[in-house]
């Protein structure tokens, strides 16, 4: 998030029934707004039948037009199939040259039914037209597999010494999350891996690293890369792959979030 400044608009996008982004991202927005002065707008997956927040509804995130005034987008969605009138705002932002932060399942943010047609079906994580869809083309990777044993082996974040002084890592002391490491196989050479994911034997931060090939080599966990959109020059995107409700301790933040 080093590209944003205090007072700029920052808009989290969420719709993820797996990792509870409808709970985590409002907390993140509150921290950013109350402690750091950002103007944040949080959008939710909404059931059109009764107007309730419902992350299991994959085809409706109202309010996406607010992206037109946003300076950064944080996206934490999973397998969405949004209608064209909503997707066009995401597409315009993706191609605007503004920064994007993708969390966890944002690598497979979109999934359309087999045989679907339209200008944004290429965003699908399985796309062959735009290989790997939004995840691989914009963030650097799409869904591949669980590298750690899901729900059994948690993740320790290991800071890459090459980038220990990177602005994104300023003040970071300890990274652990109860979710597992994802498999990452397609990052380009220009991607900067800030943190690697170490698979642990259990679900506590004090558990030991798993021995063997799972941790040799370590998988990328958080990285940055540039994406050249159709209407702008190269822009920064980043993709932290730990779970949304992870423990992320930083100096001066008054706790873990």
N, C-alpha and C positions, 0 to 999 in steps of 0.2 A: 504493500500500500504506500510505498514511498513516493509514488508519483502524485498523490493527492495532497492538498494543503488544507489547513484549517479553514472552515467556512464553505468548502466546496460541497456540492451535492454528491451523495454516495448512496447507491440504491441496491440493497440486497434483494435478490430474486430467489424465491424458494418454493419448492414443491417436492418433497422427498419423504416418503412414508417409512423408509428404512432407518435413517439416522436422525430423525426428528428435527429437521431443519426449521420447522415452524416454531420450535421451542428455542433452539440455539441462536438463530440469526436475529431475532428481536433483542436477545441479550447482547449480542455483538453490537448491534446498532445503538443500543442504549449506552454502552461503554464508549463508543466512538463519538456520540453526540454529547454526552454529559461530561466526559473527561477530556475530550480532544477537540471539541468544537465543530464537528462535522454535522452537516444537515443530512439526515438519513431518512429514506422512505423504504419501508418494508412491504413487499407484496406477497400474497399467499395464494396457494391453490384453494379455490372456493367452489363449493357445491352450488351450481346454478339453480337447483331446485328449491333450496331453502336459505341460501346466502351464508352458510356456515363455512368456517375454515375446515378443509378436508383434504389432506395430502394424498389420499387415495384417488382423488379426481385428477386425472392426468391431462385433461384437455381444457383447462380454464385457469388462467392467472390474470385476473382483471387488473387494470391500472398500468399496464406496460408502456402506455404512451408517456409516462413520466420519465422514461429513459431519455427522451429528447432533451431534457434539461439536466441530466445527470453528467457528472464528470468522471465517475467510475462505476462499474457494475461488479457486485459480488454475486456469484451465482452458485446455488447449491440445490440443483434439481436432479431428478432421476427418472429416466424413461418417460419424458413428457411428449405428448402429441398435440401441440397447440394449434389452433386454427390460424389460417394465414393472416387474418386481421390482427392477431396478437403477435405472431412470429415476426411480422415485418418490422416491429420496433426493436426486437432483439437483433435482427439482421442489420438494420441501419446502425445500431450501436457497434456491432462487431466490425463493421466496415468503416467506422468513423475515425479510427486512430486513437480512441480513448482506452485507458487501461481496464483490464478485466482480472478479477480474482476468482478462480474456480476452486470450489471446495469438494473434496472427496468424490461423490458420484457425478460431479459436473463433467467428468470425462465421458460419461454416458448419460448426458443430460436429456437427450431426445431419442425417442423410439416411435416410429410410425407403423401402423398396421401394414402387413404385406400387401403389395399392390397399390398402396397409396400414391397419389400423384399431387404435384404442386411444386412451387418454387423453393420450398424450405424442407422438403423431404430429404434433401442431401445432408441436413444436419443430423440425421439418424446416425447413431454410433456404429451401425453396420454398413454404412453407405459405401458403395463402390464408385459412385459418380464423383464423390468428394471423399476419398478413401479415409475411413475412420471417422467421418463426420466432424461435427463441431469439436469433439474432444481431441482428436489427433491433429486436425488442421489448425485449430486456434490455440488450444492449451498444450498440445504436444503428445497426448496419448489418449486412446479410447479405452473402453473396458476390455481387459484381457482375461484376468482370473484373480482369485484370491491367492496371494503368495503365502501368507500365513494361514493357519487353520482358523477359520472364521468362528468367533465366539469362544475360542480356546486359547489362542496365542495373541497377546497384545503387542503393542509397538513402542519401542524406544526410539526417539529421534536422535540421530547422531549428526552433529553439525559438521559440515565439510570444512576442514581447516583452510582450504583455498579461499573460502568466502566468509570466514568468521567475522570479518569487519564489514560485511555488506549491510546497508541501511535496514533491510528487512529484519536482520538478525540482531539489531542493536538492542541490548538489554536482555536478550534471551539467555536463560540459564539452564533450563531443563525442559525437555519435551517428552511426554508420554501420553499414549492414548489407548483406550480399551478396544479399539477396533484393530483389525489386522492390516498388515502390509499388503498393498496391491502389487500385482505383477506389472512391470513397466518395461517395454521392449523396443519402443520406437522413437525415443527422444533423439532429436537431431544434435549434431556436434555443437551447435551454437547455444544450446540450452545450458543454463547455469544451475547445476544441482546444488542447492543451498543446504539441504538436509537429506541424509539417507535414513532408511527405515530398518531398524534391527528387530528381528522377530524374537519375542520372549517366550519362555516356556509356559507362562500362565497369564493370568489377567490382573496381576498386580505390578506396580512400577518397580517393586523390589525383586521381581522374578529374574532369573538368569537368562542370558541369551541362548537361543537354541543352537546347538552345535551342528556342524555339517554344512551342506550346500545352500541351505536357505539363507544363510548369512554370509555366503562367500560366492559371489560378491553381494554387497548390500544393494537393495533396490532403492531408486530415487524416491524420496518422500515429498519434498517440496522443491520447486524449481521455478525459474523465470525463463521466458523466451520472447522473441519478437515475432509478431504476425503482421504481414502486409495485407491490409484490406483492399477492397476494390476502389475505395474513395479516399484513401489516405496513405501516407507512408508507413514505415514500420512502427509498431506500437508494442508496448510491453504487456505481456499476460503472465500470470503466475498460477500455479496449480498445487496447492498443498493437498496431500493425499491422506492425512490422518483424519480420524473421525471428527465430526462437528462438536462433540461434547468431550473433547480431549482435555487433558491437563496441559496447560501451556503457561508456564511461570515466567513472568518478566519483571524486572525491577521497576518499581514505581506504579505498578498496576493494582496493587493492593490485594493480590490473591491469584487464583488460578481461573482460567476461563478457556 
